[in-house]
Amino acid sequence: MNLEQLDNIVKRVARRTGLDDYELFLTFGTSLNCRIENWEITVQLKKDIFSGSLRVIKNRRMGFVPFTEPSPGVLELGIKIALNMAPAAPFDSFAVIPDRLKTPPAFDPEIVRLLDNPSRIKTLAQELIKRAFDTGKITTLEGMIQVNREIKLISTFNSPVPAIAERTAFSAFAEVNTQDFDFVAGRKLPDLEKVAALGASVARALPGTETTPEAEGIKGKIVPVVLHPSFTEEMIRQLVAEHVYASTVQDGMSQYHLNELVMSPLITAGDDATIPFGESTFPVDDEGTPARKNLVVENGVLKMFLYDRTTASRENVQSTGNGRRRPVLIEEEHEAPVRCTINDIFIIPGTTPLTEIIKKIDYGVLIKVLLGFHTANRTTGDFANTLYFGRIIRNGELAELPQAGRWAIKGNALNALRNVKTISRETLSTGSSILPWLQTELTVA
């Protein structure tokens, strides 16, 4: 499907229906999912997946039209219905996309070659399974290999050219015995040898024993914890980012204030939509604002809030490139309204090796996943959740696994970042963040 031709069709529909402006979001792609359940492999190929959404302005009212069929008739009907119940527009016109935008790399032809040969992906999954079970330590194995290719287009009525780019993605994970997991993710093809070894490496690293908070004598106590980058990203996206969104500030719900110390002085952090092969990498955000890197927190001090065009218009400032169609609950991306959304997250690493951080902890916990973390309180940052994946730290070493269902971690995400004592020099790319390990304090509930 030619998305630029569809953009021209939308322009003609816009003129025919007398629109003052429009903002178009289109994606078209192919994905292959290879699911692993013990020795079983299920391959699902989805080709030519199309979705789109259209925001329109007419007579100072704004309507929203999600669609999955690129038909002029469907669009005209959708526009008519949307404008009949449209609220007042928050601004007079959409962004004008510059015609010479830099496009950071987000496309890897090696992924396309892999996607064009599904048997190679199945063979890779078979090798992952074989190596994992060859360790003799596997009771259950679950995993997934996902490969995607997508063309994305953002356009507005008055832009000389649309922003368009082709992007690829690869991800794989292996979960062993419902006790631990490992993964790789990104827009560039990783070392396939590492992918094949995912399950085996997790299995070999698993200790053979479990323990409880009562046995460790730390139930109800505040203890040192080391936050794995995957958990840190979830905590920031689910709880902390809400307090740097201008929408939250304007609703009077943010606990953060500009130029105040909101995190540990060790933390310098922000978001970036220009990282080569990053999840958010694209020339513009979903409103046509050029992609950029935002330094949000410097040495613990809040330097800026994140704006989309709606929140920016309320304060007569510029968008920070954070207008994204962020799905909530059961929404698909093309169905989601534009919301303030953090892009790929970064925290500047420290100078202490991770092994040294762990070595200095007598009793503590390495936190990788908390079960049901989406239920945490976004207003306050409070959470109390079962520890699903992690390790016990004892006498400066990674020790037993937490016994299933016996451990819970309680705390406040905002305070956890205020109380960070050490930041590792190592970082991990999760695909949508580049983060170090953080040492802070939380309560074993």
C-alpha positions, 0 to 999 in steps of 0.5 A: 500500500502506498501511504503517500497516495492515501495522504493525497486522497485524504487531501482531496476528501478534506477539500471536498468536505471543507475542512480547515485542517487535518492531521493524519496518522497511518501505519502499514506493516507485517508481523510474525509472532513465534510463540513457544510453550515448552516443546510446542511452537506456534507461528502466526504471520499477519501481512498488510496490517493497515490502520489510520486515524484522522483529526480534523478541524472545521469551524473551530471544532475538532473531530477524531476519526479512527479507521482501518479501511482506506476508503474515501467514502468511509472517511467522508462519513467518519468526518461528518459523524465526528464533526457532528459531536466535536468539541471546541478545538484546543488550537486553530491549526495542526503543525506544519511539518518541515520538509527537510527533517533528519530521519534517524535510522530505525530500519534494518534490512537484516530483519526484513530478510528474516521476516521474508523467511519464516522457517529461519525464525522457527528454526531459531525457536527450535534451537532456543528450546533445545538448548534450554531443555539440554540444561536439564533444569527446565520444568516449563519454558515459555517464550516468544520471537517477534519480527515486525516491519512497518511504514509509518506516515504523519501528515497535515493539510498544510505540510509540504511533505509528510513525515514517513519512514520505514521501521523494523523491530525484533524482540525475543524472550524466554521465561523459565520455570515461572522463576526468571526470564531474559530478553532482547529487543530493538529495531536492529537484528541482535546476535542470533546466537544470544537469542538461541541461548536465552532460555539456557542462560536463564536456566543455568543461572537459576539457584536451586532453592527458594526462601521467604521473608520470614526465613530471612527475617526482613518481613515488614522491614525497609531494605536495600533494593536493586531495581532492574532496568526493566522494572525501572522503566515500568515504574517510570512509565506507569507512575513517575512520568505522569508527574512530568506531563503538562496535562497532569500539571494543568489538572493540578495533580502533579507532585513535581515543581520546576527547579525543585529537587524531585529525584536523587542528585545522582539522577540525570534523566530524560526522553529521546525520540532521536536515538538510532534504532530506538522504539520512539525513533521517528522524524516527528511525534504523532502531531508533526512536532519534530523529534527531539531529546529532552533533558527532564531531570538534571542532578535530581532537579526538574528542568522541564515538563513534557508537552503535546500541542494541546497542553502547550497551547494552554500556556503559549509555549512550544510542544516538546515532541511528546504528543503520542497516540498512547493506548490505554486499557483496550485501545489500539494505537490508531484508536487512542487520542493524542496524549502527553507521552514519554519517548525512549527513556534514558538515565545517565549511568554511574561509575559503580559496577553492579557487582560492587553495588550488590557486594555492599548489601547485607540483606536486600532484594533485586527487583525485576518484575512486580505482579499487577504493577498497572494497579499502582496509584498513579496520583500518589505513586504508591504501590504494594505488589507481589514480587514475581521475578527477582533475587534475594541478596544476602551477604553481598551476593545474589542468593535464593529465589523469592518463594512464589506468592510469599513476597510483596514489595511496598513503597512509593515510586517518587520516593524510590527515585528520591532515595537512590543511593547508587547507580550502576555503570552498566546499562541495559537497552530494553528496546524503549529505554537505556537504563542502569541498575538503581539502588534504593530502599523499599519495604518487604510487605 
